Amino acid sequence: MKTINTSLALISLFLLFSCGKKEYNLEEVIEKNDKKELQELKEKLYHKQRELTLDLEKLDEALAAFEDKSRYTLIEAQNAEKKDFKHFIKVQGNVTTDENLLIYPEFSGVLEKIYVREGDQVKKGQLLAKIDDGGAQNQLAEMKAQRDLAKTRFERQERLWNQDIGSEIQFLEAQTTYEQLNNSVEQMQRQLNKSEIRAPFNGVVDEVITDQGQVVSQNQNAIFRIVNLQEMYVQANVPETYVGSIDKGSQAIVHLRALGIQLDKEIDRVSSYIEDSNRNFRVRLNLPDTIPNLKPNLIATLRINDYTNKEVVVIPENILQETAAGEFYVYVLEEIEDDAATATYKKVVPGRSYRGEIEILEGLTSEDQIVTEGARALKKGEKVRISTTEK
């Protein structure tokens, strides 16, 4: 409803009375100095003023149909949307695996034979290479023969001892000799087993580092790199600021930019320790085995959900305005008629923002229509023309 300025009404009243014949003489009434007569005239003038005000409002309403709406500020508007608001933090991580291993020899000698090539799939325990044992196999055969002889003597001496034949010392000497030789055979066998290099887990031969025929030394020359590509995960460091808002099960969006792949995942593990050097804690997300070309050390970008507010009004962040006093406001539409409306200033209390959207904690409802384009040039109570109203 348009408010009529009191001074305008008084001027109109003056003009009306000046154009017609007055029913009184104001100067004479004042000179009489009669309170009752003065009061009656005042009430009469107030009554006429009210009548004129109502008439002016009716005239304004009638003239509004002839008003040129093209002069109104053109704006766009939409309904304030109520939905779940989520905030994410962005961190960088790496694809890794717990089974990425350089294999070193446990036996010194010439690398006699390599049985696999780079890229081969191998099973746990599969023979990968053999190191020349330098005649240790012959020594083992001799030791086994001596052990077998010692075993025969011990068993014979044991039978005699059970028949109370022979001395106890003979029995104990035969037993000790056999056990010593047996232990020596087992020790030699374990040592010879180290001349055979076997796969420690299922995986892929990522690299053959040492060529066949080279001399290798125990725990010094890496021979293979074996990688298990079936149990890979992303690991990232998160600042300690978020230790109370990110936990196992938190939503995360994993982006493997090099592969053009994006995955919706949940945090599988959160470390219980904050590093002193960078004040970060680690998070881990397991990756499916079906991702093609996935490799260790691939860069992964993570967006982790650290805050959620359910069923809250969410608006575009760029329409939020701030006064010099630090108050926030938006323009909402009232008195909507066809494509015209009045833009009204409305104070709001904003919360967090994310990717161009901001939650409104107080001040708006889902029934409000908010000005989205053209709001920066508006004034309070200004008439506007609606270009687009989104439902």
C-alpha positions in Angstrom: 0.0 0.0 0.0 1.4 3.4 -1.0 1.8 5.8 1.9 0.6 9.4 1.2 2.9 12.1 2.5 1.1 14.3 5.0 2.5 17.5 3.5 1.2 16.5 0.0 -2.3 16.0 1.5 -2.2 19.3 3.2 -1.1 21.1 0.0 -3.9 19.3 -1.9 -6.4 20.4 0.8 -5.2 24.0 0.6 -5.5 24.0 -3.2 -9.0 22.5 -3.0 -10.2 25.1 -0.5 -8.4 27.9 -2.3 -10.2 27.1 -5.5 -13.7 27.0 -3.9 -15.6 29.2 -1.6 -14.7 28.7 2.1 -17.4 28.0 4.6 -15.5 29.9 7.2 -12.9 32.6 7.8 -9.9 31.1 9.6 -8.7 34.5 10.8 -12.0 35.4 12.3 -12.2 32.0 14.1 -8.8 32.5 15.5 -9.5 36.1 16.6 -12.6 34.9 18.5 -10.3 32.8 20.6 -13.1 30.3 21.3 -11.6 27.0 22.2 -14.7 25.0 21.3 -15.1 26.6 17.9 -11.3 26.1 17.2 -11.6 22.4 18.1 -14.6 21.9 15.9 -12.9 23.5 12.9 -9.8 21.4 13.5 -11.8 18.2 13.5 -13.7 19.3 10.4 -10.4 19.9 8.6 -8.9 16.5 9.8 -12.0 14.8 8.5 -11.7 16.5 5.1 -8.0 15.6 5.1 -8.8 11.9 5.6 -11.3 12.0 2.8 -8.7 13.5 0.5 -6.1 11.0 1.5 -8.4 8.1 0.6 -9.4 9.7 -2.6 -5.7 10.2 -3.5 -4.9 6.5 -2.8 -7.8 5.5 -5.0 -6.5 7.7 -7.8 -3.0 6.2 -7.4 -4.5 2.7 -7.7 -6.4 3.7 -10.8 -3.4 5.5 -12.3 -1.1 2.5 -11.7 -2.8 0.7 -14.6 -1.4 3.4 -16.8 2.1 3.4 -15.2 5.0 2.5 -17.5 6.3 -0.7 -15.9 9.2 -0.7 -18.4 10.8 1.8 -16.2 10.9 -0.6 -13.2 14.3 -2.2 -12.5 14.5 -5.6 -14.3 15.4 -8.4 -11.9 15.4 -12.2 -11.7 14.1 -14.1 -8.8 13.7 -17.6 -7.4 12.1 -19.3 -4.4 14.4 -19.8 -1.5 15.4 -23.5 -1.5 15.4 -25.7 1.6 17.7 -28.7 1.4 20.6 -30.5 3.1 23.7 -28.3 3.1 27.1 -30.0 3.1 30.5 -28.4 3.4 33.7 -30.2 2.2 37.4 -29.6 2.7 39.9 -30.3 0.0 43.1 -32.2 0.5 45.6 -34.0 -1.7 46.6 -37.6 -1.3 48.4 -40.5 -3.0 47.4 -43.9 -4.2 49.4 -46.5 -2.4 49.5 -50.1 -1.4 50.9 -52.0 1.6 52.3 -54.6 -0.7 54.9 -52.7 -2.8 58.1 -54.4 -2.1 61.7 -54.5 -3.3 63.0 -58.1 -3.0 66.6 -58.5 -1.8 68.5 -61.8 -1.8 69.2 -63.6 1.4 72.0 -65.7 -0.2 75.2 -64.5 -1.8 76.3 -65.9 -5.2 75.7 -65.7 -8.9 72.1 -65.0 -10.0 71.9 -68.3 -11.9 68.3 -68.2 -13.3 65.4 -65.7 -13.6 62.1 -67.3 -14.2 59.8 -64.2 -14.7 59.7 -61.1 -16.7 58.4 -57.6 -16.0 54.6 -57.4 -16.0 54.1 -61.1 -15.1 51.4 -62.0 -12.6 52.8 -64.1 -9.8 51.3 -66.1 -6.9 52.5 -66.2 -3.4 55.4 -68.7 -3.1 56.0 -68.9 -6.8 59.7 -69.3 -7.8 61.1 -66.1 -9.3 64.8 -66.7 -9.5 67.7 -69.0 -8.3 71.1 -68.2 -7.0 74.0 -70.6 -7.6 74.6 -72.3 -4.3 78.3 -72.7 -4.9 78.4 -76.5 -4.2 76.3 -76.2 -1.0 73.9 -78.8 -2.4 76.7 -81.4 -2.5 77.6 -80.5 1.0 74.0 -81.1 2.1 73.9 -84.5 0.4 77.0 -85.5 2.3 75.6 -84.2 5.6 72.3 -86.1 4.9 74.3 -89.4 4.4 76.2 -88.8 7.7 72.9 -88.1 9.4 71.3 -91.2 8.1 74.3 -93.3 9.3 74.1 -91.6 12.7 70.4 -92.3 12.8 70.9 -96.0 12.1 73.5 -96.2 14.9 71.3 -94.4 17.3 68.3 -96.6 16.6 70.4 -99.7 17.0 71.9 -98.4 20.3 68.4 -97.5 21.4 67.2 -101.1 20.9 70.1 -102.5 22.8 69.5 -100.0 25.6 65.9 -101.0 25.8 67.2 -104.6 26.2 69.6 -103.6 29.0 72.5 -104.2 26.7 75.4 -101.8 26.5 76.1 -98.7 28.6 74.1 -95.6 29.0 77.0 -93.4 27.8 77.0 -95.3 24.4 73.3 -94.6 24.0 73.6 -90.9 24.9 76.6 -90.4 22.6 74.7 -92.0 19.7 71.6 -89.9 20.4 73.7 -86.7 20.6 75.6 -87.4 17.4 72.3 -88.0 15.5 70.6 -84.9 16.8 73.6 -82.7 16.0 73.8 -84.0 12.4 70.1 -83.6 12.0 70.2 -80.0 13.2 73.1 -79.3 10.8 71.1 -80.8 7.9 68.1 -78.7 8.7 70.2 -75.5 9.0 71.9 -76.2 5.7 68.5 -76.9 4.1 67.2 -73.5 5.3 70.3 -71.8 4.0 69.9 -73.5 0.6 66.2 -72.5 0.5 67.4 -68.9 0.5 69.1 -69.4 -2.8 65.6 -69.7 -4.3 63.8 -66.3 -4.5 60.0 -66.7 -4.2 57.1 -64.3 -4.4 56.1 -63.0 -0.9 52.5 -62.3 -2.0 50.2 -62.3 -5.0 51.1 -59.5 -7.3 52.8 -58.2 -10.5 56.5 -58.1 -11.3 56.8 -54.4 -11.7 60.6 -54.4 -12.3 63.4 -56.8 -12.8 66.3 -54.9 -11.3 69.3 -57.3 -11.5 70.3 -59.2 -14.7 70.8 -62.9 -14.8 74.5 -63.9 -14.3 75.3 -61.0 -12.0 76.8 -61.7 -8.6 74.5 -60.6 -5.8 75.2 -60.2 -2.1 72.9 -60.9 0.8 70.5 -58.0 1.6 72.5 -55.6 -0.7 71.3 -56.0 -4.4 67.6 -55.6 -5.0 66.5 -58.1 -7.6 62.7 -57.5 -8.1 60.0 -55.0 -7.3 56.7 -56.8 -6.7 53.4 -54.8 -6.4 50.0 -56.0 -5.4 47.5 -53.9 -7.4 44.5 -55.6 -5.9 44.5 -53.9 -2.5 45.2 -50.3 -3.2 44.0 -47.2 -1.3 44.3 -43.4 -1.1 46.1 -41.9 1.9 46.0 -38.2 2.7 47.0 -35.8 5.5 44.3 -33.7 7.1 45.0 -30.6 9.4 44.3 -31.2 13.1 41.7 -28.4 12.9 39.3 -31.1 11.5 40.0 -33.8 14.1 36.5 -33.4 15.6 34.6 -33.3 12.4 36.1 -36.0 10.3 36.0 -39.7 11.3 35.6 -43.2 10.0 32.6 -43.2 7.7 32.7 -39.5 6.7 31.7 -38.9 3.1 34.5 -38.3 0.7 34.7 -37.6 -3.1 37.9 -39.0 -4.6 39.1 -37.5 -7.9 41.8 -39.3 -9.9 42.5 -36.6 -12.4 45.0 -38.5 -14.4 42.5 -41.3 -15.1 39.5 -39.0 -15.3 37.7 -40.9 -12.6 35.6 -39.6 -9.6 34.4 -41.9 -6.8 32.0 -41.3 -3.9 33.5 -43.1 -1.0 33.6 -43.2 2.8 36.7 -42.8 5.0 37.8 -46.3 6.0 40.4 -45.5 8.5 41.5 -42.4 10.6 44.8 -42.4 12.4 44.9 -42.0 16.1 48.1 -39.9 16.0 48.8 -36.3 15.0 52.3 -35.8 13.5 54.5 -33.3 15.3 56.1 -32.1 12.2 53.0 -30.9 10.3 50.1 -31.2 12.8 48.2 -33.5 10.5 46.5 -36.8 10.9 46.1 -39.5 8.2 43.0 -40.8 6.6 42.6 -43.8 4.3 40.1 -44.8 1.7 40.2 -48.2 0.1 39.9 -48.3 -3.7 38.0 -50.9 -5.8 40.0 -53.5 -7.8 38.1 -52.6 -11.0 39.8 -49.3 -11.7 41.9 -49.7 -14.9 45.5 -48.3 -15.0 45.6 -47.6 -11.3 49.1 -47.3 -10.0 50.9 -46.5 -6.7 51.9 -42.9 -6.2 49.1 -41.6 -8.5 47.9 -38.2 -7.2 44.4 -38.2 -5.8 42.3 -35.1 -4.8 39.9 -35.6 -1.9 36.9 -33.6 -0.9 35.9 -34.7 2.6 32.6 -33.8 4.2 33.3 -32.0 7.5 29.9 -30.3 8.2 26.2 -31.1 7.3 23.1 -29.1 8.2 19.8 -30.9 7.2 16.8 -29.1 5.8 18.1 -25.5 5.9 17.5 -22.6 3.5 20.3 -22.4 0.9 20.8 -19.5 -1.4 23.4 -18.4 -4.0 26.3 -16.8 -2.1 26.7 -13.9 -4.5 23.2 -12.4 -3.7 24.1 -11.9 0.0 24.8 -8.3 0.8 26.4 -6.6 3.8 25.8 -3.2 5.4 28.5 -1.0 6.8 27.4 -2.1 10.3 28.2 -5.7 9.4 24.6 -6.9 9.0 23.7 -9.2 6.1 20.6 -8.9 4.0 18.8 -10.0 0.8 15.9 -8.6 -1.2 12.7 -10.6 -1.2 9.6 -9.9 -3.4 6.3 -8.8 -1.9 3.0 -7.5 -3.5 3.6 -9.7 -6.5 1.2 -9.0 -9.3 1.8 -10.5 -12.7 5.4 -9.6 -13.6 5.7 -6.7 -11.1 6.5 -6.7 -7.4 8.0 -4.7 -4.6 11.6 -5.5 -3.5 11.8 -5.6 0.3 15.0 -5.5 2.3 15.3 -8.5 4.7 18.0 -9.1 7.3 19.4 -12.7 7.5 21.9 -14.7 9.5 24.2 -16.6 7.2 26.2 -19.8 8.1 28.8 -21.6 6.1 29.3 -21.4 2.4 30.5 -23.9 -0.2 30.9 -23.8 -3.9 28.8 -20.7 -4.5 26.0 -21.6 -2.0 25.5 -20.4 1.6 23.2 -21.6 4.3 20.8 -19.1 5.9 20.3 -19.9 9.6 17.7 -17.1 10.3 15.6 -14.7 8.3 14.3 -16.7 5.3 11.7 -19.4 4.7 11.2 -21.7 1.7 8.1 -19.5 0.8 10.2 -16.4 0.2 11.0 -15.3 -3.3 14.5 -13.8 -3.4 16.0 -11.5 -5.9 18.9 -13.3 -7.6 19.9 -10.9 -10.4 19.8 -7.1 -10.2 19.8 -6.9 -6.4 22.9 -4.7 -6.1 21.2 -1.7 -7.7 17.9 -1.9 -5.7 16.6 0.3 -3.0 14.3 -0.6 -0.2 10.7 -0.8 -1.3 11.5 -0.3 -5.0 9.1 -1.5 -7.6 10.7 -4.1 -9.9 9.8 -6.0 -13.0 10.4 -9.8 -12.8 12.2 -11.3 -15.8 12.3 -14.9 -14.6 10.7 -16.5 -11.5 12.1 -20.0 -10.9 9.9 -22.3 -8.9 
